[in-house]
């Protein structure tokens, strides 16, 4: 899947991946896509909730062993 920016949060534990995700999303323009790579299993709960709460679109998520991947589209400005 195409993406504009990459956030590698491997090796980081909650709440660091979501804090970094929040900072990276601020840098993107509306409808740009951020790919997140994480190893903390709590991201499977935290990242979808982050997207729902802030209105970003979780385009896809996948898992390969103990590595988690997320593609998040930044919401349009209100």
mmCIF file of the N, C-alpha and C atoms, coordinates in Angstrom:
data_MODEL
# 
_entry.id   MODEL 
# 
loop_
_atom_site.group_PDB 
_atom_site.id 
_atom_site.type_symbol 
_atom_site.label_atom_id 
_atom_site.label_alt_id 
_atom_site.label_comp_id 
_atom_site.label_asym_id 
_atom_site.label_entity_id 
_atom_site.label_seq_id 
_atom_site.pdbx_PDB_ins_code 
_atom_site.Cartn_x 
_atom_site.Cartn_y 
_atom_site.Cartn_z 
_atom_site.occupancy 
_atom_site.B_iso_or_equiv 
_atom_site.pdbx_formal_charge 
_atom_site.auth_seq_id 
_atom_site.auth_comp_id 
_atom_site.auth_asym_id 
_atom_site.auth_atom_id 
_atom_site.pdbx_PDB_model_num 
ATOM 1   N N  . UNK A 1 1  ? 0.838   -1.177  0.000  1.00 0.00 ? 1  UNK A N  1 
ATOM 2   C CA . UNK A 1 1  ? 0.000   0.000   0.000  1.00 0.00 ? 1  UNK A CA 1 
ATOM 3   C C  . UNK A 1 1  ? 0.888   1.247   0.000  1.00 0.00 ? 1  UNK A C  1 
ATOM 4   N N  . UNK A 1 2  ? 0.485   2.235   -0.757 1.00 0.00 ? 2  UNK A N  1 
ATOM 5   C CA . UNK A 1 2  ? 1.245   3.487   -0.850 1.00 0.00 ? 2  UNK A CA 1 
ATOM 6   C C  . UNK A 1 2  ? 1.158   4.264   0.463  1.00 0.00 ? 2  UNK A C  1 
ATOM 7   N N  . UNK A 1 3  ? 2.228   4.990   0.788  1.00 0.00 ? 3  UNK A N  1 
ATOM 8   C CA . UNK A 1 3  ? 2.207   5.847   1.970  1.00 0.00 ? 3  UNK A CA 1 
ATOM 9   C C  . UNK A 1 3  ? 3.129   7.035   1.754  1.00 0.00 ? 3  UNK A C  1 
ATOM 10  N N  . UNK A 1 4  ? 2.857   8.093   2.488  1.00 0.00 ? 4  UNK A N  1 
ATOM 11  C CA . UNK A 1 4  ? 3.605   9.342   2.360  1.00 0.00 ? 4  UNK A CA 1 
ATOM 12  C C  . UNK A 1 4  ? 4.779   9.382   3.324  1.00 0.00 ? 4  UNK A C  1 
ATOM 13  N N  . UNK A 1 5  ? 4.564   8.877   4.549  1.00 0.00 ? 5  UNK A N  1 
ATOM 14  C CA . UNK A 1 5  ? 5.583   8.934   5.597  1.00 0.00 ? 5  UNK A CA 1 
ATOM 15  C C  . UNK A 1 5  ? 5.590   7.616   6.361  1.00 0.00 ? 5  UNK A C  1 
ATOM 16  N N  . UNK A 1 6  ? 6.703   7.361   7.045  1.00 0.00 ? 6  UNK A N  1 
ATOM 17  C CA . UNK A 1 6  ? 6.884   6.115   7.791  1.00 0.00 ? 6  UNK A CA 1 
ATOM 18  C C  . UNK A 1 6  ? 7.256   6.435   9.229  1.00 0.00 ? 6  UNK A C  1 
ATOM 19  N N  . UNK A 1 7  ? 6.597   5.754   10.161 1.00 0.00 ? 7  UNK A N  1 
ATOM 20  C CA . UNK A 1 7  ? 6.945   5.847   11.578 1.00 0.00 ? 7  UNK A CA 1 
ATOM 21  C C  . UNK A 1 7  ? 7.369   4.458   12.035 1.00 0.00 ? 7  UNK A C  1 
ATOM 22  N N  . UNK A 1 8  ? 8.631   4.324   12.415 1.00 0.00 ? 8  UNK A N  1 
ATOM 23  C CA . UNK A 1 8  ? 9.142   3.050   12.922 1.00 0.00 ? 8  UNK A CA 1 
ATOM 24  C C  . UNK A 1 8  ? 9.168   3.120   14.440 1.00 0.00 ? 8  UNK A C  1 
ATOM 25  N N  . UNK A 1 9  ? 8.203   2.462   15.074 1.00 0.00 ? 9  UNK A N  1 
ATOM 26  C CA . UNK A 1 9  ? 8.094   2.465   16.536 1.00 0.00 ? 9  UNK A CA 1 
ATOM 27  C C  . UNK A 1 9  ? 8.472   1.101   17.106 1.00 0.00 ? 9  UNK A C  1 
ATOM 28  N N  . UNK A 1 10 ? 9.288   0.344   16.372 1.00 0.00 ? 10 UNK A N  1 
ATOM 29  C CA . UNK A 1 10 ? 9.683   -0.976  16.858 1.00 0.00 ? 10 UNK A CA 1 
ATOM 30  C C  . UNK A 1 10 ? 10.520  -0.828  18.126 1.00 0.00 ? 10 UNK A C  1 
ATOM 31  N N  . UNK A 1 11 ? 10.251  -1.732  19.066 1.00 0.00 ? 11 UNK A N  1 
ATOM 32  C CA . UNK A 1 11 ? 10.982  -1.734  20.329 1.00 0.00 ? 11 UNK A CA 1 
ATOM 33  C C  . UNK A 1 11 ? 10.430  -0.786  21.375 1.00 0.00 ? 11 UNK A C  1 
ATOM 34  N N  . UNK A 1 12 ? 9.477   0.044   21.013 1.00 0.00 ? 12 UNK A N  1 
ATOM 35  C CA . UNK A 1 12 ? 8.900   1.002   21.952 1.00 0.00 ? 12 UNK A CA 1 
ATOM 36  C C  . UNK A 1 12 ? 7.643   0.423   22.584 1.00 0.00 ? 12 UNK A C  1 
ATOM 37  N N  . UNK A 1 13 ? 7.412   0.785   23.838 1.00 0.00 ? 13 UNK A N  1 
ATOM 38  C CA . UNK A 1 13 ? 6.249   0.290   24.565 1.00 0.00 ? 13 UNK A CA 1 
ATOM 39  C C  . UNK A 1 13 ? 5.271   1.420   24.839 1.00 0.00 ? 13 UNK A C  1 
ATOM 40  N N  . UNK A 1 14 ? 4.030   1.050   25.088 1.00 0.00 ? 14 UNK A N  1 
ATOM 41  C CA . UNK A 1 14 ? 2.957   1.992   25.395 1.00 0.00 ? 14 UNK A CA 1 
ATOM 42  C C  . UNK A 1 14 ? 3.409   2.923   26.532 1.00 0.00 ? 14 UNK A C  1 
ATOM 43  N N  . UNK A 1 15 ? 3.208   4.215   26.413 1.00 0.00 ? 15 UNK A N  1 
ATOM 44  C CA . UNK A 1 15 ? 2.422   4.940   25.421 1.00 0.00 ? 15 UNK A CA 1 
ATOM 45  C C  . UNK A 1 15 ? 3.251   5.537   24.275 1.00 0.00 ? 15 UNK A C  1 
ATOM 46  N N  . UNK A 1 16 ? 4.533   5.211   24.189 1.00 0.00 ? 16 UNK A N  1 
ATOM 47  C CA . UNK A 1 16 ? 5.412   5.855   23.205 1.00 0.00 ? 16 UNK A CA 1 
ATOM 48  C C  . UNK A 1 16 ? 4.946   5.749   21.752 1.00 0.00 ? 16 UNK A C  1 
ATOM 49  N N  . UNK A 1 17 ? 4.526   4.563   21.254 1.00 0.00 ? 17 UNK A N  1 
ATOM 50  C CA . UNK A 1 17 ? 4.111   4.505   19.844 1.00 0.00 ? 17 UNK A CA 1 
ATOM 51  C C  . UNK A 1 17 ? 2.972   5.477   19.507 1.00 0.00 ? 17 UNK A C  1 
ATOM 52  N N  . UNK A 1 18 ? 1.982   5.584   20.387 1.00 0.00 ? 18 UNK A N  1 
ATOM 53  C CA . UNK A 1 18 ? 0.849   6.470   20.113 1.00 0.00 ? 18 UNK A CA 1 
ATOM 54  C C  . UNK A 1 18 ? 1.258   7.935   20.259 1.00 0.00 ? 18 UNK A C  1 
ATOM 55  N N  . UNK A 1 19 ? 2.135   8.237   21.181 1.00 0.00 ? 19 UNK A N  1 
ATOM 56  C CA . UNK A 1 19 ? 2.620   9.617   21.323 1.00 0.00 ? 19 UNK A CA 1 
ATOM 57  C C  . UNK A 1 19 ? 3.385   10.023  20.058 1.00 0.00 ? 19 UNK A C  1 
ATOM 58  N N  . UNK A 1 20 ? 4.222   9.135   19.545 1.00 0.00 ? 20 UNK A N  1 
ATOM 59  C CA . UNK A 1 20 ? 4.961   9.420   18.320 1.00 0.00 ? 20 UNK A CA 1 
ATOM 60  C C  . UNK A 1 20 ? 4.012   9.511   17.122 1.00 0.00 ? 20 UNK A C  1 
ATOM 61  N N  . UNK A 1 21 ? 3.003   8.648   17.103 1.00 0.00 ? 21 UNK A N  1 
ATOM 62  C CA . UNK A 1 21 ? 2.006   8.677   16.035 1.00 0.00 ? 21 UNK A CA 1 
ATOM 63  C C  . UNK A 1 21 ? 1.304   10.033  15.997 1.00 0.00 ? 21 UNK A C  1 
ATOM 64  N N  . UNK A 1 22 ? 0.922   10.524  17.150 1.00 0.00 ? 22 UNK A N  1 
ATOM 65  C CA . UNK A 1 22 ? 0.242   11.818  17.234 1.00 0.00 ? 22 UNK A CA 1 
ATOM 66  C C  . UNK A 1 22 ? 1.128   12.929  16.658 1.00 0.00 ? 22 UNK A C  1 
ATOM 67  N N  . UNK A 1 23 ? 2.398   12.920  17.012 1.00 0.00 ? 23 UNK A N  1 
ATOM 68  C CA . UNK A 1 23 ? 3.333   13.938  16.515 1.00 0.00 ? 23 UNK A CA 1 
ATOM 69  C C  . UNK A 1 23 ? 3.512   13.823  15.001 1.00 0.00 ? 23 UNK A C  1 
ATOM 70  N N  . UNK A 1 24 ? 3.619   12.607  14.486 1.00 0.00 ? 24 UNK A N  1 
ATOM 71  C CA . UNK A 1 24 ? 3.815   12.416  13.040 1.00 0.00 ? 24 UNK A CA 1 
ATOM 72  C C  . UNK A 1 24 ? 2.579   12.830  12.244 1.00 0.00 ? 24 UNK A C  1 
ATOM 73  N N  . UNK A 1 25 ? 1.397   12.556  12.767 1.00 0.00 ? 25 UNK A N  1 
ATOM 74  C CA . UNK A 1 25 ? 0.165   12.920  12.055 1.00 0.00 ? 25 UNK A CA 1 
ATOM 75  C C  . UNK A 1 25 ? 0.049   14.434  11.910 1.00 0.00 ? 25 UNK A C  1 
ATOM 76  N N  . UNK A 1 26 ? 0.543   15.164  12.873 1.00 0.00 ? 26 UNK A N  1 
ATOM 77  C CA . UNK A 1 26 ? 0.511   16.635  12.797 1.00 0.00 ? 26 UNK A CA 1 
ATOM 78  C C  . UNK A 1 26 ? 1.337   17.163  11.629 1.00 0.00 ? 26 UNK A C  1 
ATOM 79  N N  . UNK A 1 27 ? 2.356   16.434  11.226 1.00 0.00 ? 27 UNK A N  1 
ATOM 80  C CA . UNK A 1 27 ? 3.248   16.868  10.146 1.00 0.00 ? 27 UNK A CA 1 
ATOM 81  C C  . UNK A 1 27 ? 2.643   16.649  8.762  1.00 0.00 ? 27 UNK A C  1 
ATOM 82  N N  . UNK A 1 28 ? 1.655   15.761  8.667  1.00 0.00 ? 28 UNK A N  1 
ATOM 83  C CA . UNK A 1 28 ? 1.082   15.400  7.374  1.00 0.00 ? 28 UNK A CA 1 
ATOM 84  C C  . UNK A 1 28 ? -0.025  16.361  6.952  1.00 0.00 ? 28 UNK A C  1 
ATOM 85  N N  . UNK A 1 29 ? -0.255  16.424  5.672  1.00 0.00 ? 29 UNK A N  1 
ATOM 86  C CA . UNK A 1 29 ? -1.392  17.164  5.125  1.00 0.00 ? 29 UNK A CA 1 
ATOM 87  C C  . UNK A 1 29 ? -2.589  16.223  5.069  1.00 0.00 ? 29 UNK A C  1 
ATOM 88  N N  . UNK A 1 30 ? -3.771  16.801  4.934  1.00 0.00 ? 30 UNK A N  1 
ATOM 89  C CA . UNK A 1 30 ? -4.994  16.004  4.847  1.00 0.00 ? 30 UNK A CA 1 
ATOM 90  C C  . UNK A 1 30 ? -4.882  14.970  3.733  1.00 0.00 ? 30 UNK A C  1 
ATOM 91  N N  . UNK A 1 31 ? -5.326  13.776  4.019  1.00 0.00 ? 31 UNK A N  1 
ATOM 92  C CA . UNK A 1 31 ? -5.382  12.630  3.111  1.00 0.00 ? 31 UNK A CA 1 
ATOM 93  C C  . UNK A 1 31 ? -4.027  12.000  2.801  1.00 0.00 ? 31 UNK A C  1 
ATOM 94  N N  . UNK A 1 32 ? -2.958  12.467  3.414  1.00 0.00 ? 32 UNK A N  1 
ATOM 95  C CA . UNK A 1 32 ? -1.683  11.760  3.277  1.00 0.00 ? 32 UNK A CA 1 
ATOM 96  C C  . UNK A 1 32 ? -1.720  10.538  4.185  1.00 0.00 ? 32 UNK A C  1 
ATOM 97  N N  . UNK A 1 33 ? -0.918  9.538   3.845  1.00 0.00 ? 33 UNK A N  1 
ATOM 98  C CA . UNK A 1 33 ? -0.940  8.265   4.558  1.00 0.00 ? 33 UNK A CA 1 
ATOM 99  C C  . UNK A 1 33 ? 0.374   8.042   5.296  1.00 0.00 ? 33 UNK A C  1 
ATOM 100 N N  . UNK A 1 34 ? 0.237   7.656   6.565  1.00 0.00 ? 34 UNK A N  1 
ATOM 101 C CA . UNK A 1 34 ? 1.378   7.306   7.404  1.00 0.00 ? 34 UNK A CA 1 
ATOM 102 C C  . UNK A 1 34 ? 1.379   5.801   7.616  1.00 0.00 ? 34 UNK A C  1 
ATOM 103 N N  . UNK A 1 35 ? 2.526   5.170   7.357  1.00 0.00 ? 35 UNK A N  1 
ATOM 104 C CA . UNK A 1 35 ? 2.689   3.752   7.670  1.00 0.00 ? 35 UNK A CA 1 
ATOM 105 C C  . UNK A 1 35 ? 3.398   3.660   9.019  1.00 0.00 ? 35 UNK A C  1 
ATOM 106 N N  . UNK A 1 36 ? 2.850   2.865   9.915  1.00 0.00 ? 36 UNK A N  1 
ATOM 107 C CA . UNK A 1 36 ? 3.429   2.672   11.244 1.00 0.00 ? 36 UNK A CA 1 
ATOM 108 C C  . UNK A 1 36 ? 3.870   1.222   11.370 1.00 0.00 ? 36 UNK A C  1 
ATOM 109 N N  . UNK A 1 37 ? 5.089   1.049   11.883 1.00 0.00 ? 37 UNK A N  1 
ATOM 110 C CA . UNK A 1 37 ? 5.606   -0.284  12.184 1.00 0.00 ? 37 UNK A CA 1 
ATOM 111 C C  . UNK A 1 37 ? 5.827   -0.325  13.693 1.00 0.00 ? 37 UNK A C  1 
ATOM 112 N N  . UNK A 1 38 ? 5.260   -1.322  14.360 1.00 0.00 ? 38 UNK A N  1 
ATOM 113 C CA . UNK A 1 38 ? 5.365   -1.411  15.820 1.00 0.00 ? 38 UNK A CA 1 
ATOM 114 C C  . UNK A 1 38 ? 5.534   -2.862  16.248 1.00 0.00 ? 38 UNK A C  1 
ATOM 115 N N  . UNK A 1 39 ? 6.058   -3.036  17.459 1.00 0.00 ? 39 UNK A N  1 
ATOM 116 C CA . UNK A 1 39 ? 6.205   -4.380  18.020 1.00 0.00 ? 39 UNK A CA 1 
ATOM 117 C C  . UNK A 1 39 ? 5.434   -4.544  19.325 1.00 0.00 ? 39 UNK A C  1 
ATOM 118 N N  . UNK A 1 40 ? 4.834   -3.483  19.814 1.00 0.00 ? 40 UNK A N  1 
ATOM 119 C CA . UNK A 1 40 ? 4.056   -3.540  21.055 1.00 0.00 ? 40 UNK A CA 1 
ATOM 120 C C  . UNK A 1 40 ? 2.648   -4.035  20.735 1.00 0.00 ? 40 UNK A C  1 
ATOM 121 N N  . UNK A 1 41 ? 2.232   -5.197  21.288 1.00 0.00 ? 41 UNK A N  1 
ATOM 122 C CA . UNK A 1 41 ? 0.899   -5.729  21.000 1.00 0.00 ? 41 UNK A CA 1 
ATOM 123 C C  . UNK A 1 41 ? -0.241  -4.775  21.390 1.00 0.00 ? 41 UNK A C  1 
ATOM 124 N N  . UNK A 1 42 ? 0.000   -3.882  22.328 1.00 0.00 ? 42 UNK A N  1 
ATOM 125 C CA . UNK A 1 42 ? -1.069  -2.961  22.738 1.00 0.00 ? 42 UNK A CA 1 
ATOM 126 C C  . UNK A 1 42 ? -1.442  -1.992  21.618 1.00 0.00 ? 42 UNK A C  1 
ATOM 127 N N  . UNK A 1 43 ? -0.588  -1.871  20.592 1.00 0.00 ? 43 UNK A N  1 
ATOM 128 C CA . UNK A 1 43 ? -0.935  -0.985  19.473 1.00 0.00 ? 43 UNK A CA 1 
ATOM 129 C C  . UNK A 1 43 ? -2.147  -1.508  18.707 1.00 0.00 ? 43 UNK A C  1 
ATOM 130 N N  . UNK A 1 44 ? -2.417  -2.812  18.781 1.00 0.00 ? 44 UNK A N  1 
ATOM 131 C CA . UNK A 1 44 ? -3.582  -3.362  18.087 1.00 0.00 ? 44 UNK A CA 1 
ATOM 132 C C  . UNK A 1 44 ? -4.872  -2.806  18.674 1.00 0.00 ? 44 UNK A C  1 
ATOM 133 N N  . UNK A 1 45 ? -4.832  -2.363  19.909 1.00 0.00 ? 45 UNK A N  1 
ATOM 134 C CA . UNK A 1 45 ? -5.969  -1.723  20.558 1.00 0.00 ? 45 UNK A CA 1 
ATOM 135 C C  . UNK A 1 45 ? -5.851  -0.205  20.473 1.00 0.00 ? 45 UNK A C  1 
ATOM 136 N N  . UNK A 1 46 ? -4.663  0.309   20.763 1.00 0.00 ? 46 UNK A N  1 
ATOM 137 C CA . UNK A 1 46 ? -4.473  1.755   20.901 1.00 0.00 ? 46 UNK A CA 1 
ATOM 138 C C  . UNK A 1 46 ? -4.558  2.523   19.589 1.00 0.00 ? 46 UNK A C  1 
ATOM 139 N N  . UNK A 1 47 ? -3.989  2.003   18.519 1.00 0.00 ? 47 UNK A N  1 
ATOM 140 C CA . UNK A 1 47 ? -3.979  2.747   17.258 1.00 0.00 ? 47 UNK A CA 1 
ATOM 141 C C  . UNK A 1 47 ? -5.379  2.856   16.649 1.00 0.00 ? 47 UNK A C  1 
ATOM 142 N N  . UNK A 1 48 ? -6.176  1.771   16.597 1.00 0.00 ? 48 UNK A N  1 
ATOM 143 C CA . UNK A 1 48 ? -7.549  1.953   16.107 1.00 0.00 ? 48 UNK A CA 1 
ATOM 144 C C  . UNK A 1 48 ? -8.350  2.952   16.952 1.00 0.00 ? 48 UNK A C  1 
ATOM 145 N N  . UNK A 1 49 ? -8.176  2.927   18.273 1.00 0.00 ? 49 UNK A N  1 
ATOM 146 C CA . UNK A 1 49 ? -8.889  3.878   19.136 1.00 0.00 ? 49 UNK A CA 1 
ATOM 147 C C  . UNK A 1 49 ? -8.409  5.305   18.881 1.00 0.00 ? 49 UNK A C  1 
ATOM 148 N N  . UNK A 1 50 ? -7.115  5.482   18.674 1.00 0.00 ? 50 UNK A N  1 
ATOM 149 C CA . UNK A 1 50 ? -6.549  6.791   18.348 1.00 0.00 ? 50 UNK A CA 1 
ATOM 150 C C  . UNK A 1 50 ? -7.211  7.332   17.080 1.00 0.00 ? 50 UNK A C  1 
ATOM 151 N N  . UNK A 1 51 ? -7.293  6.500   16.059 1.00 0.00 ? 51 UNK A N  1 
ATOM 152 C CA . UNK A 1 51 ? -7.888  6.919   14.783 1.00 0.00 ? 51 UNK A CA 1 
ATOM 153 C C  . UNK A 1 51 ? -9.361  7.281   14.956 1.00 0.00 ? 51 UNK A C  1 
ATOM 154 N N  . UNK A 1 52 ? -10.082 6.460   15.660 1.00 0.00 ? 52 UNK A N  1 
ATOM 155 C CA . UNK A 1 52 ? -11.509 6.709   15.870 1.00 0.00 ? 52 UNK A CA 1 
ATOM 156 C C  . UNK A 1 52 ? -11.719 8.010   16.646 1.00 0.00 ? 52 UNK A C  1 
ATOM 157 N N  . UNK A 1 53 ? -10.948 8.214   17.672 1.00 0.00 ? 53 UNK A N  1 
ATOM 158 C CA . UNK A 1 53 ? -11.105 9.392   18.524 1.00 0.00 ? 53 UNK A CA 1 
ATOM 159 C C  . UNK A 1 53 ? -10.776 10.683  17.774 1.00 0.00 ? 53 UNK A C  1 
ATOM 160 N N  . UNK A 1 54 ? -9.729  10.661  16.953 1.00 0.00 ? 54 UNK A N  1 
ATOM 161 C CA . UNK A 1 54 ? -9.296  11.878  16.273 1.00 0.00 ? 54 UNK A CA 1 
ATOM 162 C C  . UNK A 1 54 ? -9.837  12.019  14.847 1.00 0.00 ? 54 UNK A C  1 
ATOM 163 N N  . UNK A 1 55 ? -10.523 11.002  14.357 1.00 0.00 ? 55 UNK A N  1 
ATOM 164 C CA . UNK A 1 55 ? -11.154 11.098  13.043 1.00 0.00 ? 55 UNK A CA 1 
ATOM 165 C C  . UNK A 1 55 ? -10.269 10.721  11.871 1.00 0.00 ? 55 UNK A C  1 
ATOM 166 N N  . UNK A 1 56 ? -9.101  10.147  12.147 1.00 0.00 ? 56 UNK A N  1 
ATOM 167 C CA . UNK A 1 56 ? -8.247  9.662   11.068 1.00 0.00 ? 56 UNK A CA 1 
ATOM 168 C C  . UNK A 1 56 ? -8.789  8.312   10.594 1.00 0.00 ? 56 UNK A C  1 
ATOM 169 N N  . UNK A 1 57 ? -8.406  7.914   9.388  1.00 0.00 ? 57 UNK A N  1 
ATOM 170 C CA . UNK A 1 57 ? -8.927  6.680   8.817  1.00 0.00 ? 57 UNK A CA 1 
ATOM 171 C C  . UNK A 1 57 ? -7.865  5.585   8.833  1.00 0.00 ? 57 UNK A C  1 
ATOM 172 N N  . UNK A 1 58 ? -8.132  4.515   9.542  1.00 0.00 ? 58 UNK A N  1 
ATOM 173 C CA . UNK A 1 58 ? -7.246  3.355   9.551  1.00 0.00 ? 58 UNK A CA 1 
ATOM 174 C C  . UNK A 1 58 ? -7.552  2.564   8.280  1.00 0.00 ? 58 UNK A C  1 
ATOM 175 N N  . UNK A 1 59 ? -6.672  2.695   7.295  1.00 0.00 ? 59 UNK A N  1 
ATOM 176 C CA . UNK A 1 59 ? -6.904  2.066   5.995  1.00 0.00 ? 59 UNK A CA 1 
ATOM 177 C C  . UNK A 1 59 ? -6.702  0.564   6.045  1.00 0.00 ? 59 UNK A C  1 
ATOM 178 N N  . UNK A 1 60 ? -5.684  0.141   6.797  1.00 0.00 ? 60 UNK A N  1 
ATOM 179 C CA . UNK A 1 60 ? -5.375  -1.289  6.864  1.00 0.00 ? 60 UNK A CA 1 
ATOM 180 C C  . UNK A 1 60 ? -4.452  -1.529  8.043  1.00 0.00 ? 60 UNK A C  1 
ATOM 181 N N  . UNK A 1 61 ? -4.466  -2.752  8.518  1.00 0.00 ? 61 UNK A N  1 
ATOM 182 C CA . UNK A 1 61 ? -3.496  -3.176  9.522  1.00 0.00 ? 61 UNK A CA 1 
ATOM 183 C C  . UNK A 1 61 ? -3.164  -4.628  9.246  1.00 0.00 ? 61 UNK A C  1 
ATOM 184 N N  . UNK A 1 62 ? -1.926  -4.995  9.580  1.00 0.00 ? 62 UNK A N  1 
ATOM 185 C CA . UNK A 1 62 ? -1.460  -6.348  9.308  1.00 0.00 ? 62 UNK A CA 1 
ATOM 186 C C  . UNK A 1 62 ? -0.465  -6.750  10.388 1.00 0.00 ? 62 UNK A C  1 
ATOM 187 N N  . UNK A 1 63 ? -0.224  -8.033  10.476 1.00 0.00 ? 63 UNK A N  1 
ATOM 188 C CA . UNK A 1 63 ? 0.735   -8.560  11.436 1.00 0.00 ? 63 UNK A CA 1 
ATOM 189 C C  . UNK A 1 63 ? 1.604   -9.586  10.748 1.00 0.00 ? 63 UNK A C  1 
ATOM 190 N N  . UNK A 1 64 ? 2.913   -9.508  11.023 1.00 0.00 ? 64 UNK A N  1 
ATOM 191 C CA . UNK A 1 64 ? 3.868   -10.488 10.524 1.00 0.00 ? 64 UNK A CA 1 
ATOM 192 C C  . UNK A 1 64 ? 4.690   -10.922 11.728 1.00 0.00 ? 64 UNK A C  1 
ATOM 193 N N  . UNK A 1 65 ? 4.368   -12.078 12.283 1.00 0.00 ? 65 UNK A N  1 
ATOM 194 C CA . UNK A 1 65 ? 5.029   -12.515 13.508 1.00 0.00 ? 65 UNK A CA 1 
ATOM 195 C C  . UNK A 1 65 ? 4.682   -11.567 14.642 1.00 0.00 ? 65 UNK A C  1 
ATOM 196 N N  . UNK A 1 66 ? 5.703   -10.971 15.235 1.00 0.00 ? 66 UNK A N  1 
ATOM 197 C CA . UNK A 1 66 ? 5.485   -10.044 16.350 1.00 0.00 ? 66 UNK A CA 1 
ATOM 198 C C  . UNK A 1 66 ? 5.603   -8.585  15.911 1.00 0.00 ? 66 UNK A C  1 
ATOM 199 N N  . UNK A 1 67 ? 5.479   -8.334  14.621 1.00 0.00 ? 67 UNK A N  1 
ATOM 200 C CA . UNK A 1 67 ? 5.539   -6.975  14.089 1.00 0.00 ? 67 UNK A CA 1 
ATOM 201 C C  . UNK A 1 67 ? 4.170   -6.599  13.534 1.00 0.00 ? 67 UNK A C  1 
ATOM 202 N N  . UNK A 1 68 ? 3.750   -5.385  13.868 1.00 0.00 ? 68 UNK A N  1 
ATOM 203 C CA . UNK A 1 68 ? 2.431   -4.889  13.477 1.00 0.00 ? 68 UNK A CA 1 
ATOM 204 C C  . UNK A 1 68 ? 2.601   -3.718  12.519 1.00 0.00 ? 68 UNK A C  1 
ATOM 205 N N  . UNK A 1 69 ? 1.741   -3.668  11.516 1.00 0.00 ? 69 UNK A N  1 
ATOM 206 C CA . UNK A 1 69 ? 1.793   -2.621  10.502 1.00 0.00 ? 69 UNK A CA 1 
ATOM 207 C C  . UNK A 1 69 ? 0.430   -1.934  10.419 1.00 0.00 ? 69 UNK A C  1 
ATOM 208 N N  . UNK A 1 70 ? 0.457   -0.615  10.260 1.00 0.00 ? 70 UNK A N  1 
ATOM 209 C CA . UNK A 1 70 ? -0.773  0.178   10.167 1.00 0.00 ? 70 UNK A CA 1 
ATOM 210 C C  . UNK A 1 70 ? -0.591  1.220   9.066  1.00 0.00 ? 70 UNK A C  1 
ATOM 211 N N  . UNK A 1 71 ? -1.649  1.464   8.316  1.00 0.00 ? 71 UNK A N  1 
ATOM 212 C CA . UNK A 1 71 ? -1.668  2.527   7.321  1.00 0.00 ? 71 UNK A CA 1 
ATOM 213 C C  . UNK A 1 71 ? -2.811  3.460   7.703  1.00 0.00 ? 71 UNK A C  1 
ATOM 214 N N  . UNK A 1 72 ? -2.467  4.711   7.997  1.00 0.00 ? 72 UNK A N  1 
ATOM 215 C CA . UNK A 1 72 ? -3.436  5.667   8.530  1.00 0.00 ? 72 UNK A CA 1 
ATOM 216 C C  . UNK A 1 72 ? -3.492  6.889   7.630  1.00 0.00 ? 72 UNK A C  1 
ATOM 217 N N  . UNK A 1 73 ? -4.701  7.220   7.194  1.00 0.00 ? 73 UNK A N  1 
ATOM 218 C CA . UNK A 1 73 ? -4.913  8.407   6.366  1.00 0.00 ? 73 UNK A CA 1 
ATOM 219 C C  . UNK A 1 73 ? -5.347  9.567   7.267  1.00 0.00 ? 73 UNK A C  1 
ATOM 220 N N  . UNK A 1 74 ? -4.633  10.683  7.117  1.00 0.00 ? 74 UNK A N  1 
ATOM 221 C CA . UNK A 1 74 ? -4.975  11.856  7.928  1.00 0.00 ? 74 UNK A CA 1 
ATOM 222 C C  . UNK A 1 74 ? -6.321  12.425  7.489  1.00 0.00 ? 74 UNK A C  1 
ATOM 223 N N  . UNK A 1 75 ? -7.117  12.807  8.462  1.00 0.00 ? 75 UNK A N  1 
ATOM 224 C CA . UNK A 1 75 ? -8.450  13.325  8.175  1.00 0.00 ? 75 UNK A CA 1 
ATOM 225 C C  . UNK A 1 75 ? -8.373  14.663  7.445  1.00 0.00 ? 75 UNK A C  1 
ATOM 226 N N  . UNK A 1 76 ? -9.465  14.987  6.782  1.00 0.00 ? 76 UNK A N  1 
ATOM 227 C CA . UNK A 1 76 ? -9.581  16.286  6.127  1.00 0.00 ? 76 UNK A CA 1 
ATOM 228 C C  . UNK A 1 76 ? -9.863  17.323  7.206  1.00 0.00 ? 76 UNK A C  1 
ATOM 229 N N  . UNK A 1 77 ? -9.438  18.534  6.945  1.00 0.00 ? 77 UNK A N  1 
ATOM 230 C CA . UNK A 1 77 ? -9.702  19.608  7.899  1.00 0.00 ? 77 UNK A CA 1 
ATOM 231 C C  . UNK A 1 77 ? -11.200 19.853  7.957  1.00 0.00 ? 77 UNK A C  1 
ATOM 232 N N  . UNK A 1 78 ? -11.657 20.216  9.142  1.00 0.00 ? 78 UNK A N  1 
ATOM 233 C CA . UNK A 1 78 ? -13.101 20.463  9.340  1.00 0.00 ? 78 UNK A CA 1 
ATOM 234 C C  . UNK A 1 78 ? -13.525 21.774  8.719  1.00 0.00 ? 78 UNK A C  1 
# 
